[in-house]
């Protein structure tokens, strides 16, 4: 169990609700935003734990092992992100400690903490700079940055570099590669209803990214409807079974 001082050095931060999380004034919102317009704030849901720079090595290691997060941001007193500690930063040190303590586990437990962990802290173990993004950063841009990093998480900071949340690689991937239900929702909301006002006449079915359109629509609108649906991210093919009306 982490010591009292270590617990005090770890802060849980929940995603903040504020001006950055509300749509721009006067902008109409029709259904889910297309993938190319998704922002980090749209998928940032989980709280995040920040670690103070003076947190001892063993407390950092135990927290990462317990929470299975893979990495944790290191913050200062004002919650500015100053670095990141990853499991890979801790593994070699943890293995060395385990090997050293095995011959006399009881003696190891009785030794002063500074001798057990070498006096190392989050500050001496962390990598800099941490991989961060602002709430308004496009998901596409955050995903590209994450792909170039060994860290599985992108820590979200406000415009004063204070920790406000976190998104994982898997969450970024899920946002970029949507399932059929999400694709259909966008086709219906943004195109069929939003641009063509044809919800009562055009029916949409999506399977494995292939969008099938049935129903009826004015003949001159059918080609444009097909084009607009084809432009939606993750649509693999458009199958047109629409009946033209005059």
HELIX and SHEET records of a PDB file:
HELIX    1   1 UNK A    4  UNK A    8  1                                   5    
HELIX    2   2 UNK A   19  UNK A   21  5                                   3    
HELIX    3   3 UNK A   35  UNK A   37  5                                   3    
HELIX    4   4 UNK A   40  UNK A   43  1                                   4    
HELIX    5   5 UNK A   57  UNK A   67  1                                  11    
HELIX    6   6 UNK A   87  UNK A  102  1                                  16    
HELIX    7   7 UNK A  105  UNK A  110  1                                   6    
HELIX    8   8 UNK A  113  UNK A  116  1                                   4    
HELIX    9   9 UNK A  122  UNK A  125  1                                   4    
HELIX   10  10 UNK A  139  UNK A  147  1                                   9    
HELIX   11  11 UNK A  169  UNK A  176  1                                   8    
HELIX   12  12 UNK A  180  UNK A  186  1                                   7    
HELIX   13  13 UNK A  187  UNK A  193  3                                   7    
HELIX   14  14 UNK A  219  UNK A  231  1                                  13    
SHEET    1   A 4 UNK A  10  UNK A  13  0                                        
SHEET    2   A 4 UNK A  48  UNK A  52 -1                                        
SHEET    3   A 4 UNK A  71  UNK A  75  1                                        
SHEET    4   A 4 UNK A  81  UNK A  86 -1                                        
SHEET    1   B 3 UNK A 132  UNK A 134  0                                        
SHEET    2   B 3 UNK A 153  UNK A 157  1                                        
SHEET    3   B 3 UNK A 163  UNK A 168 -1                                        
SHEET    1   C 3 UNK A 202  UNK A 207  0                                        
SHEET    2   C 3 UNK A 210  UNK A 218 -1                                        
SHEET    3   C 3 UNK A 237  UNK A 245  1                                        
END                                                                             
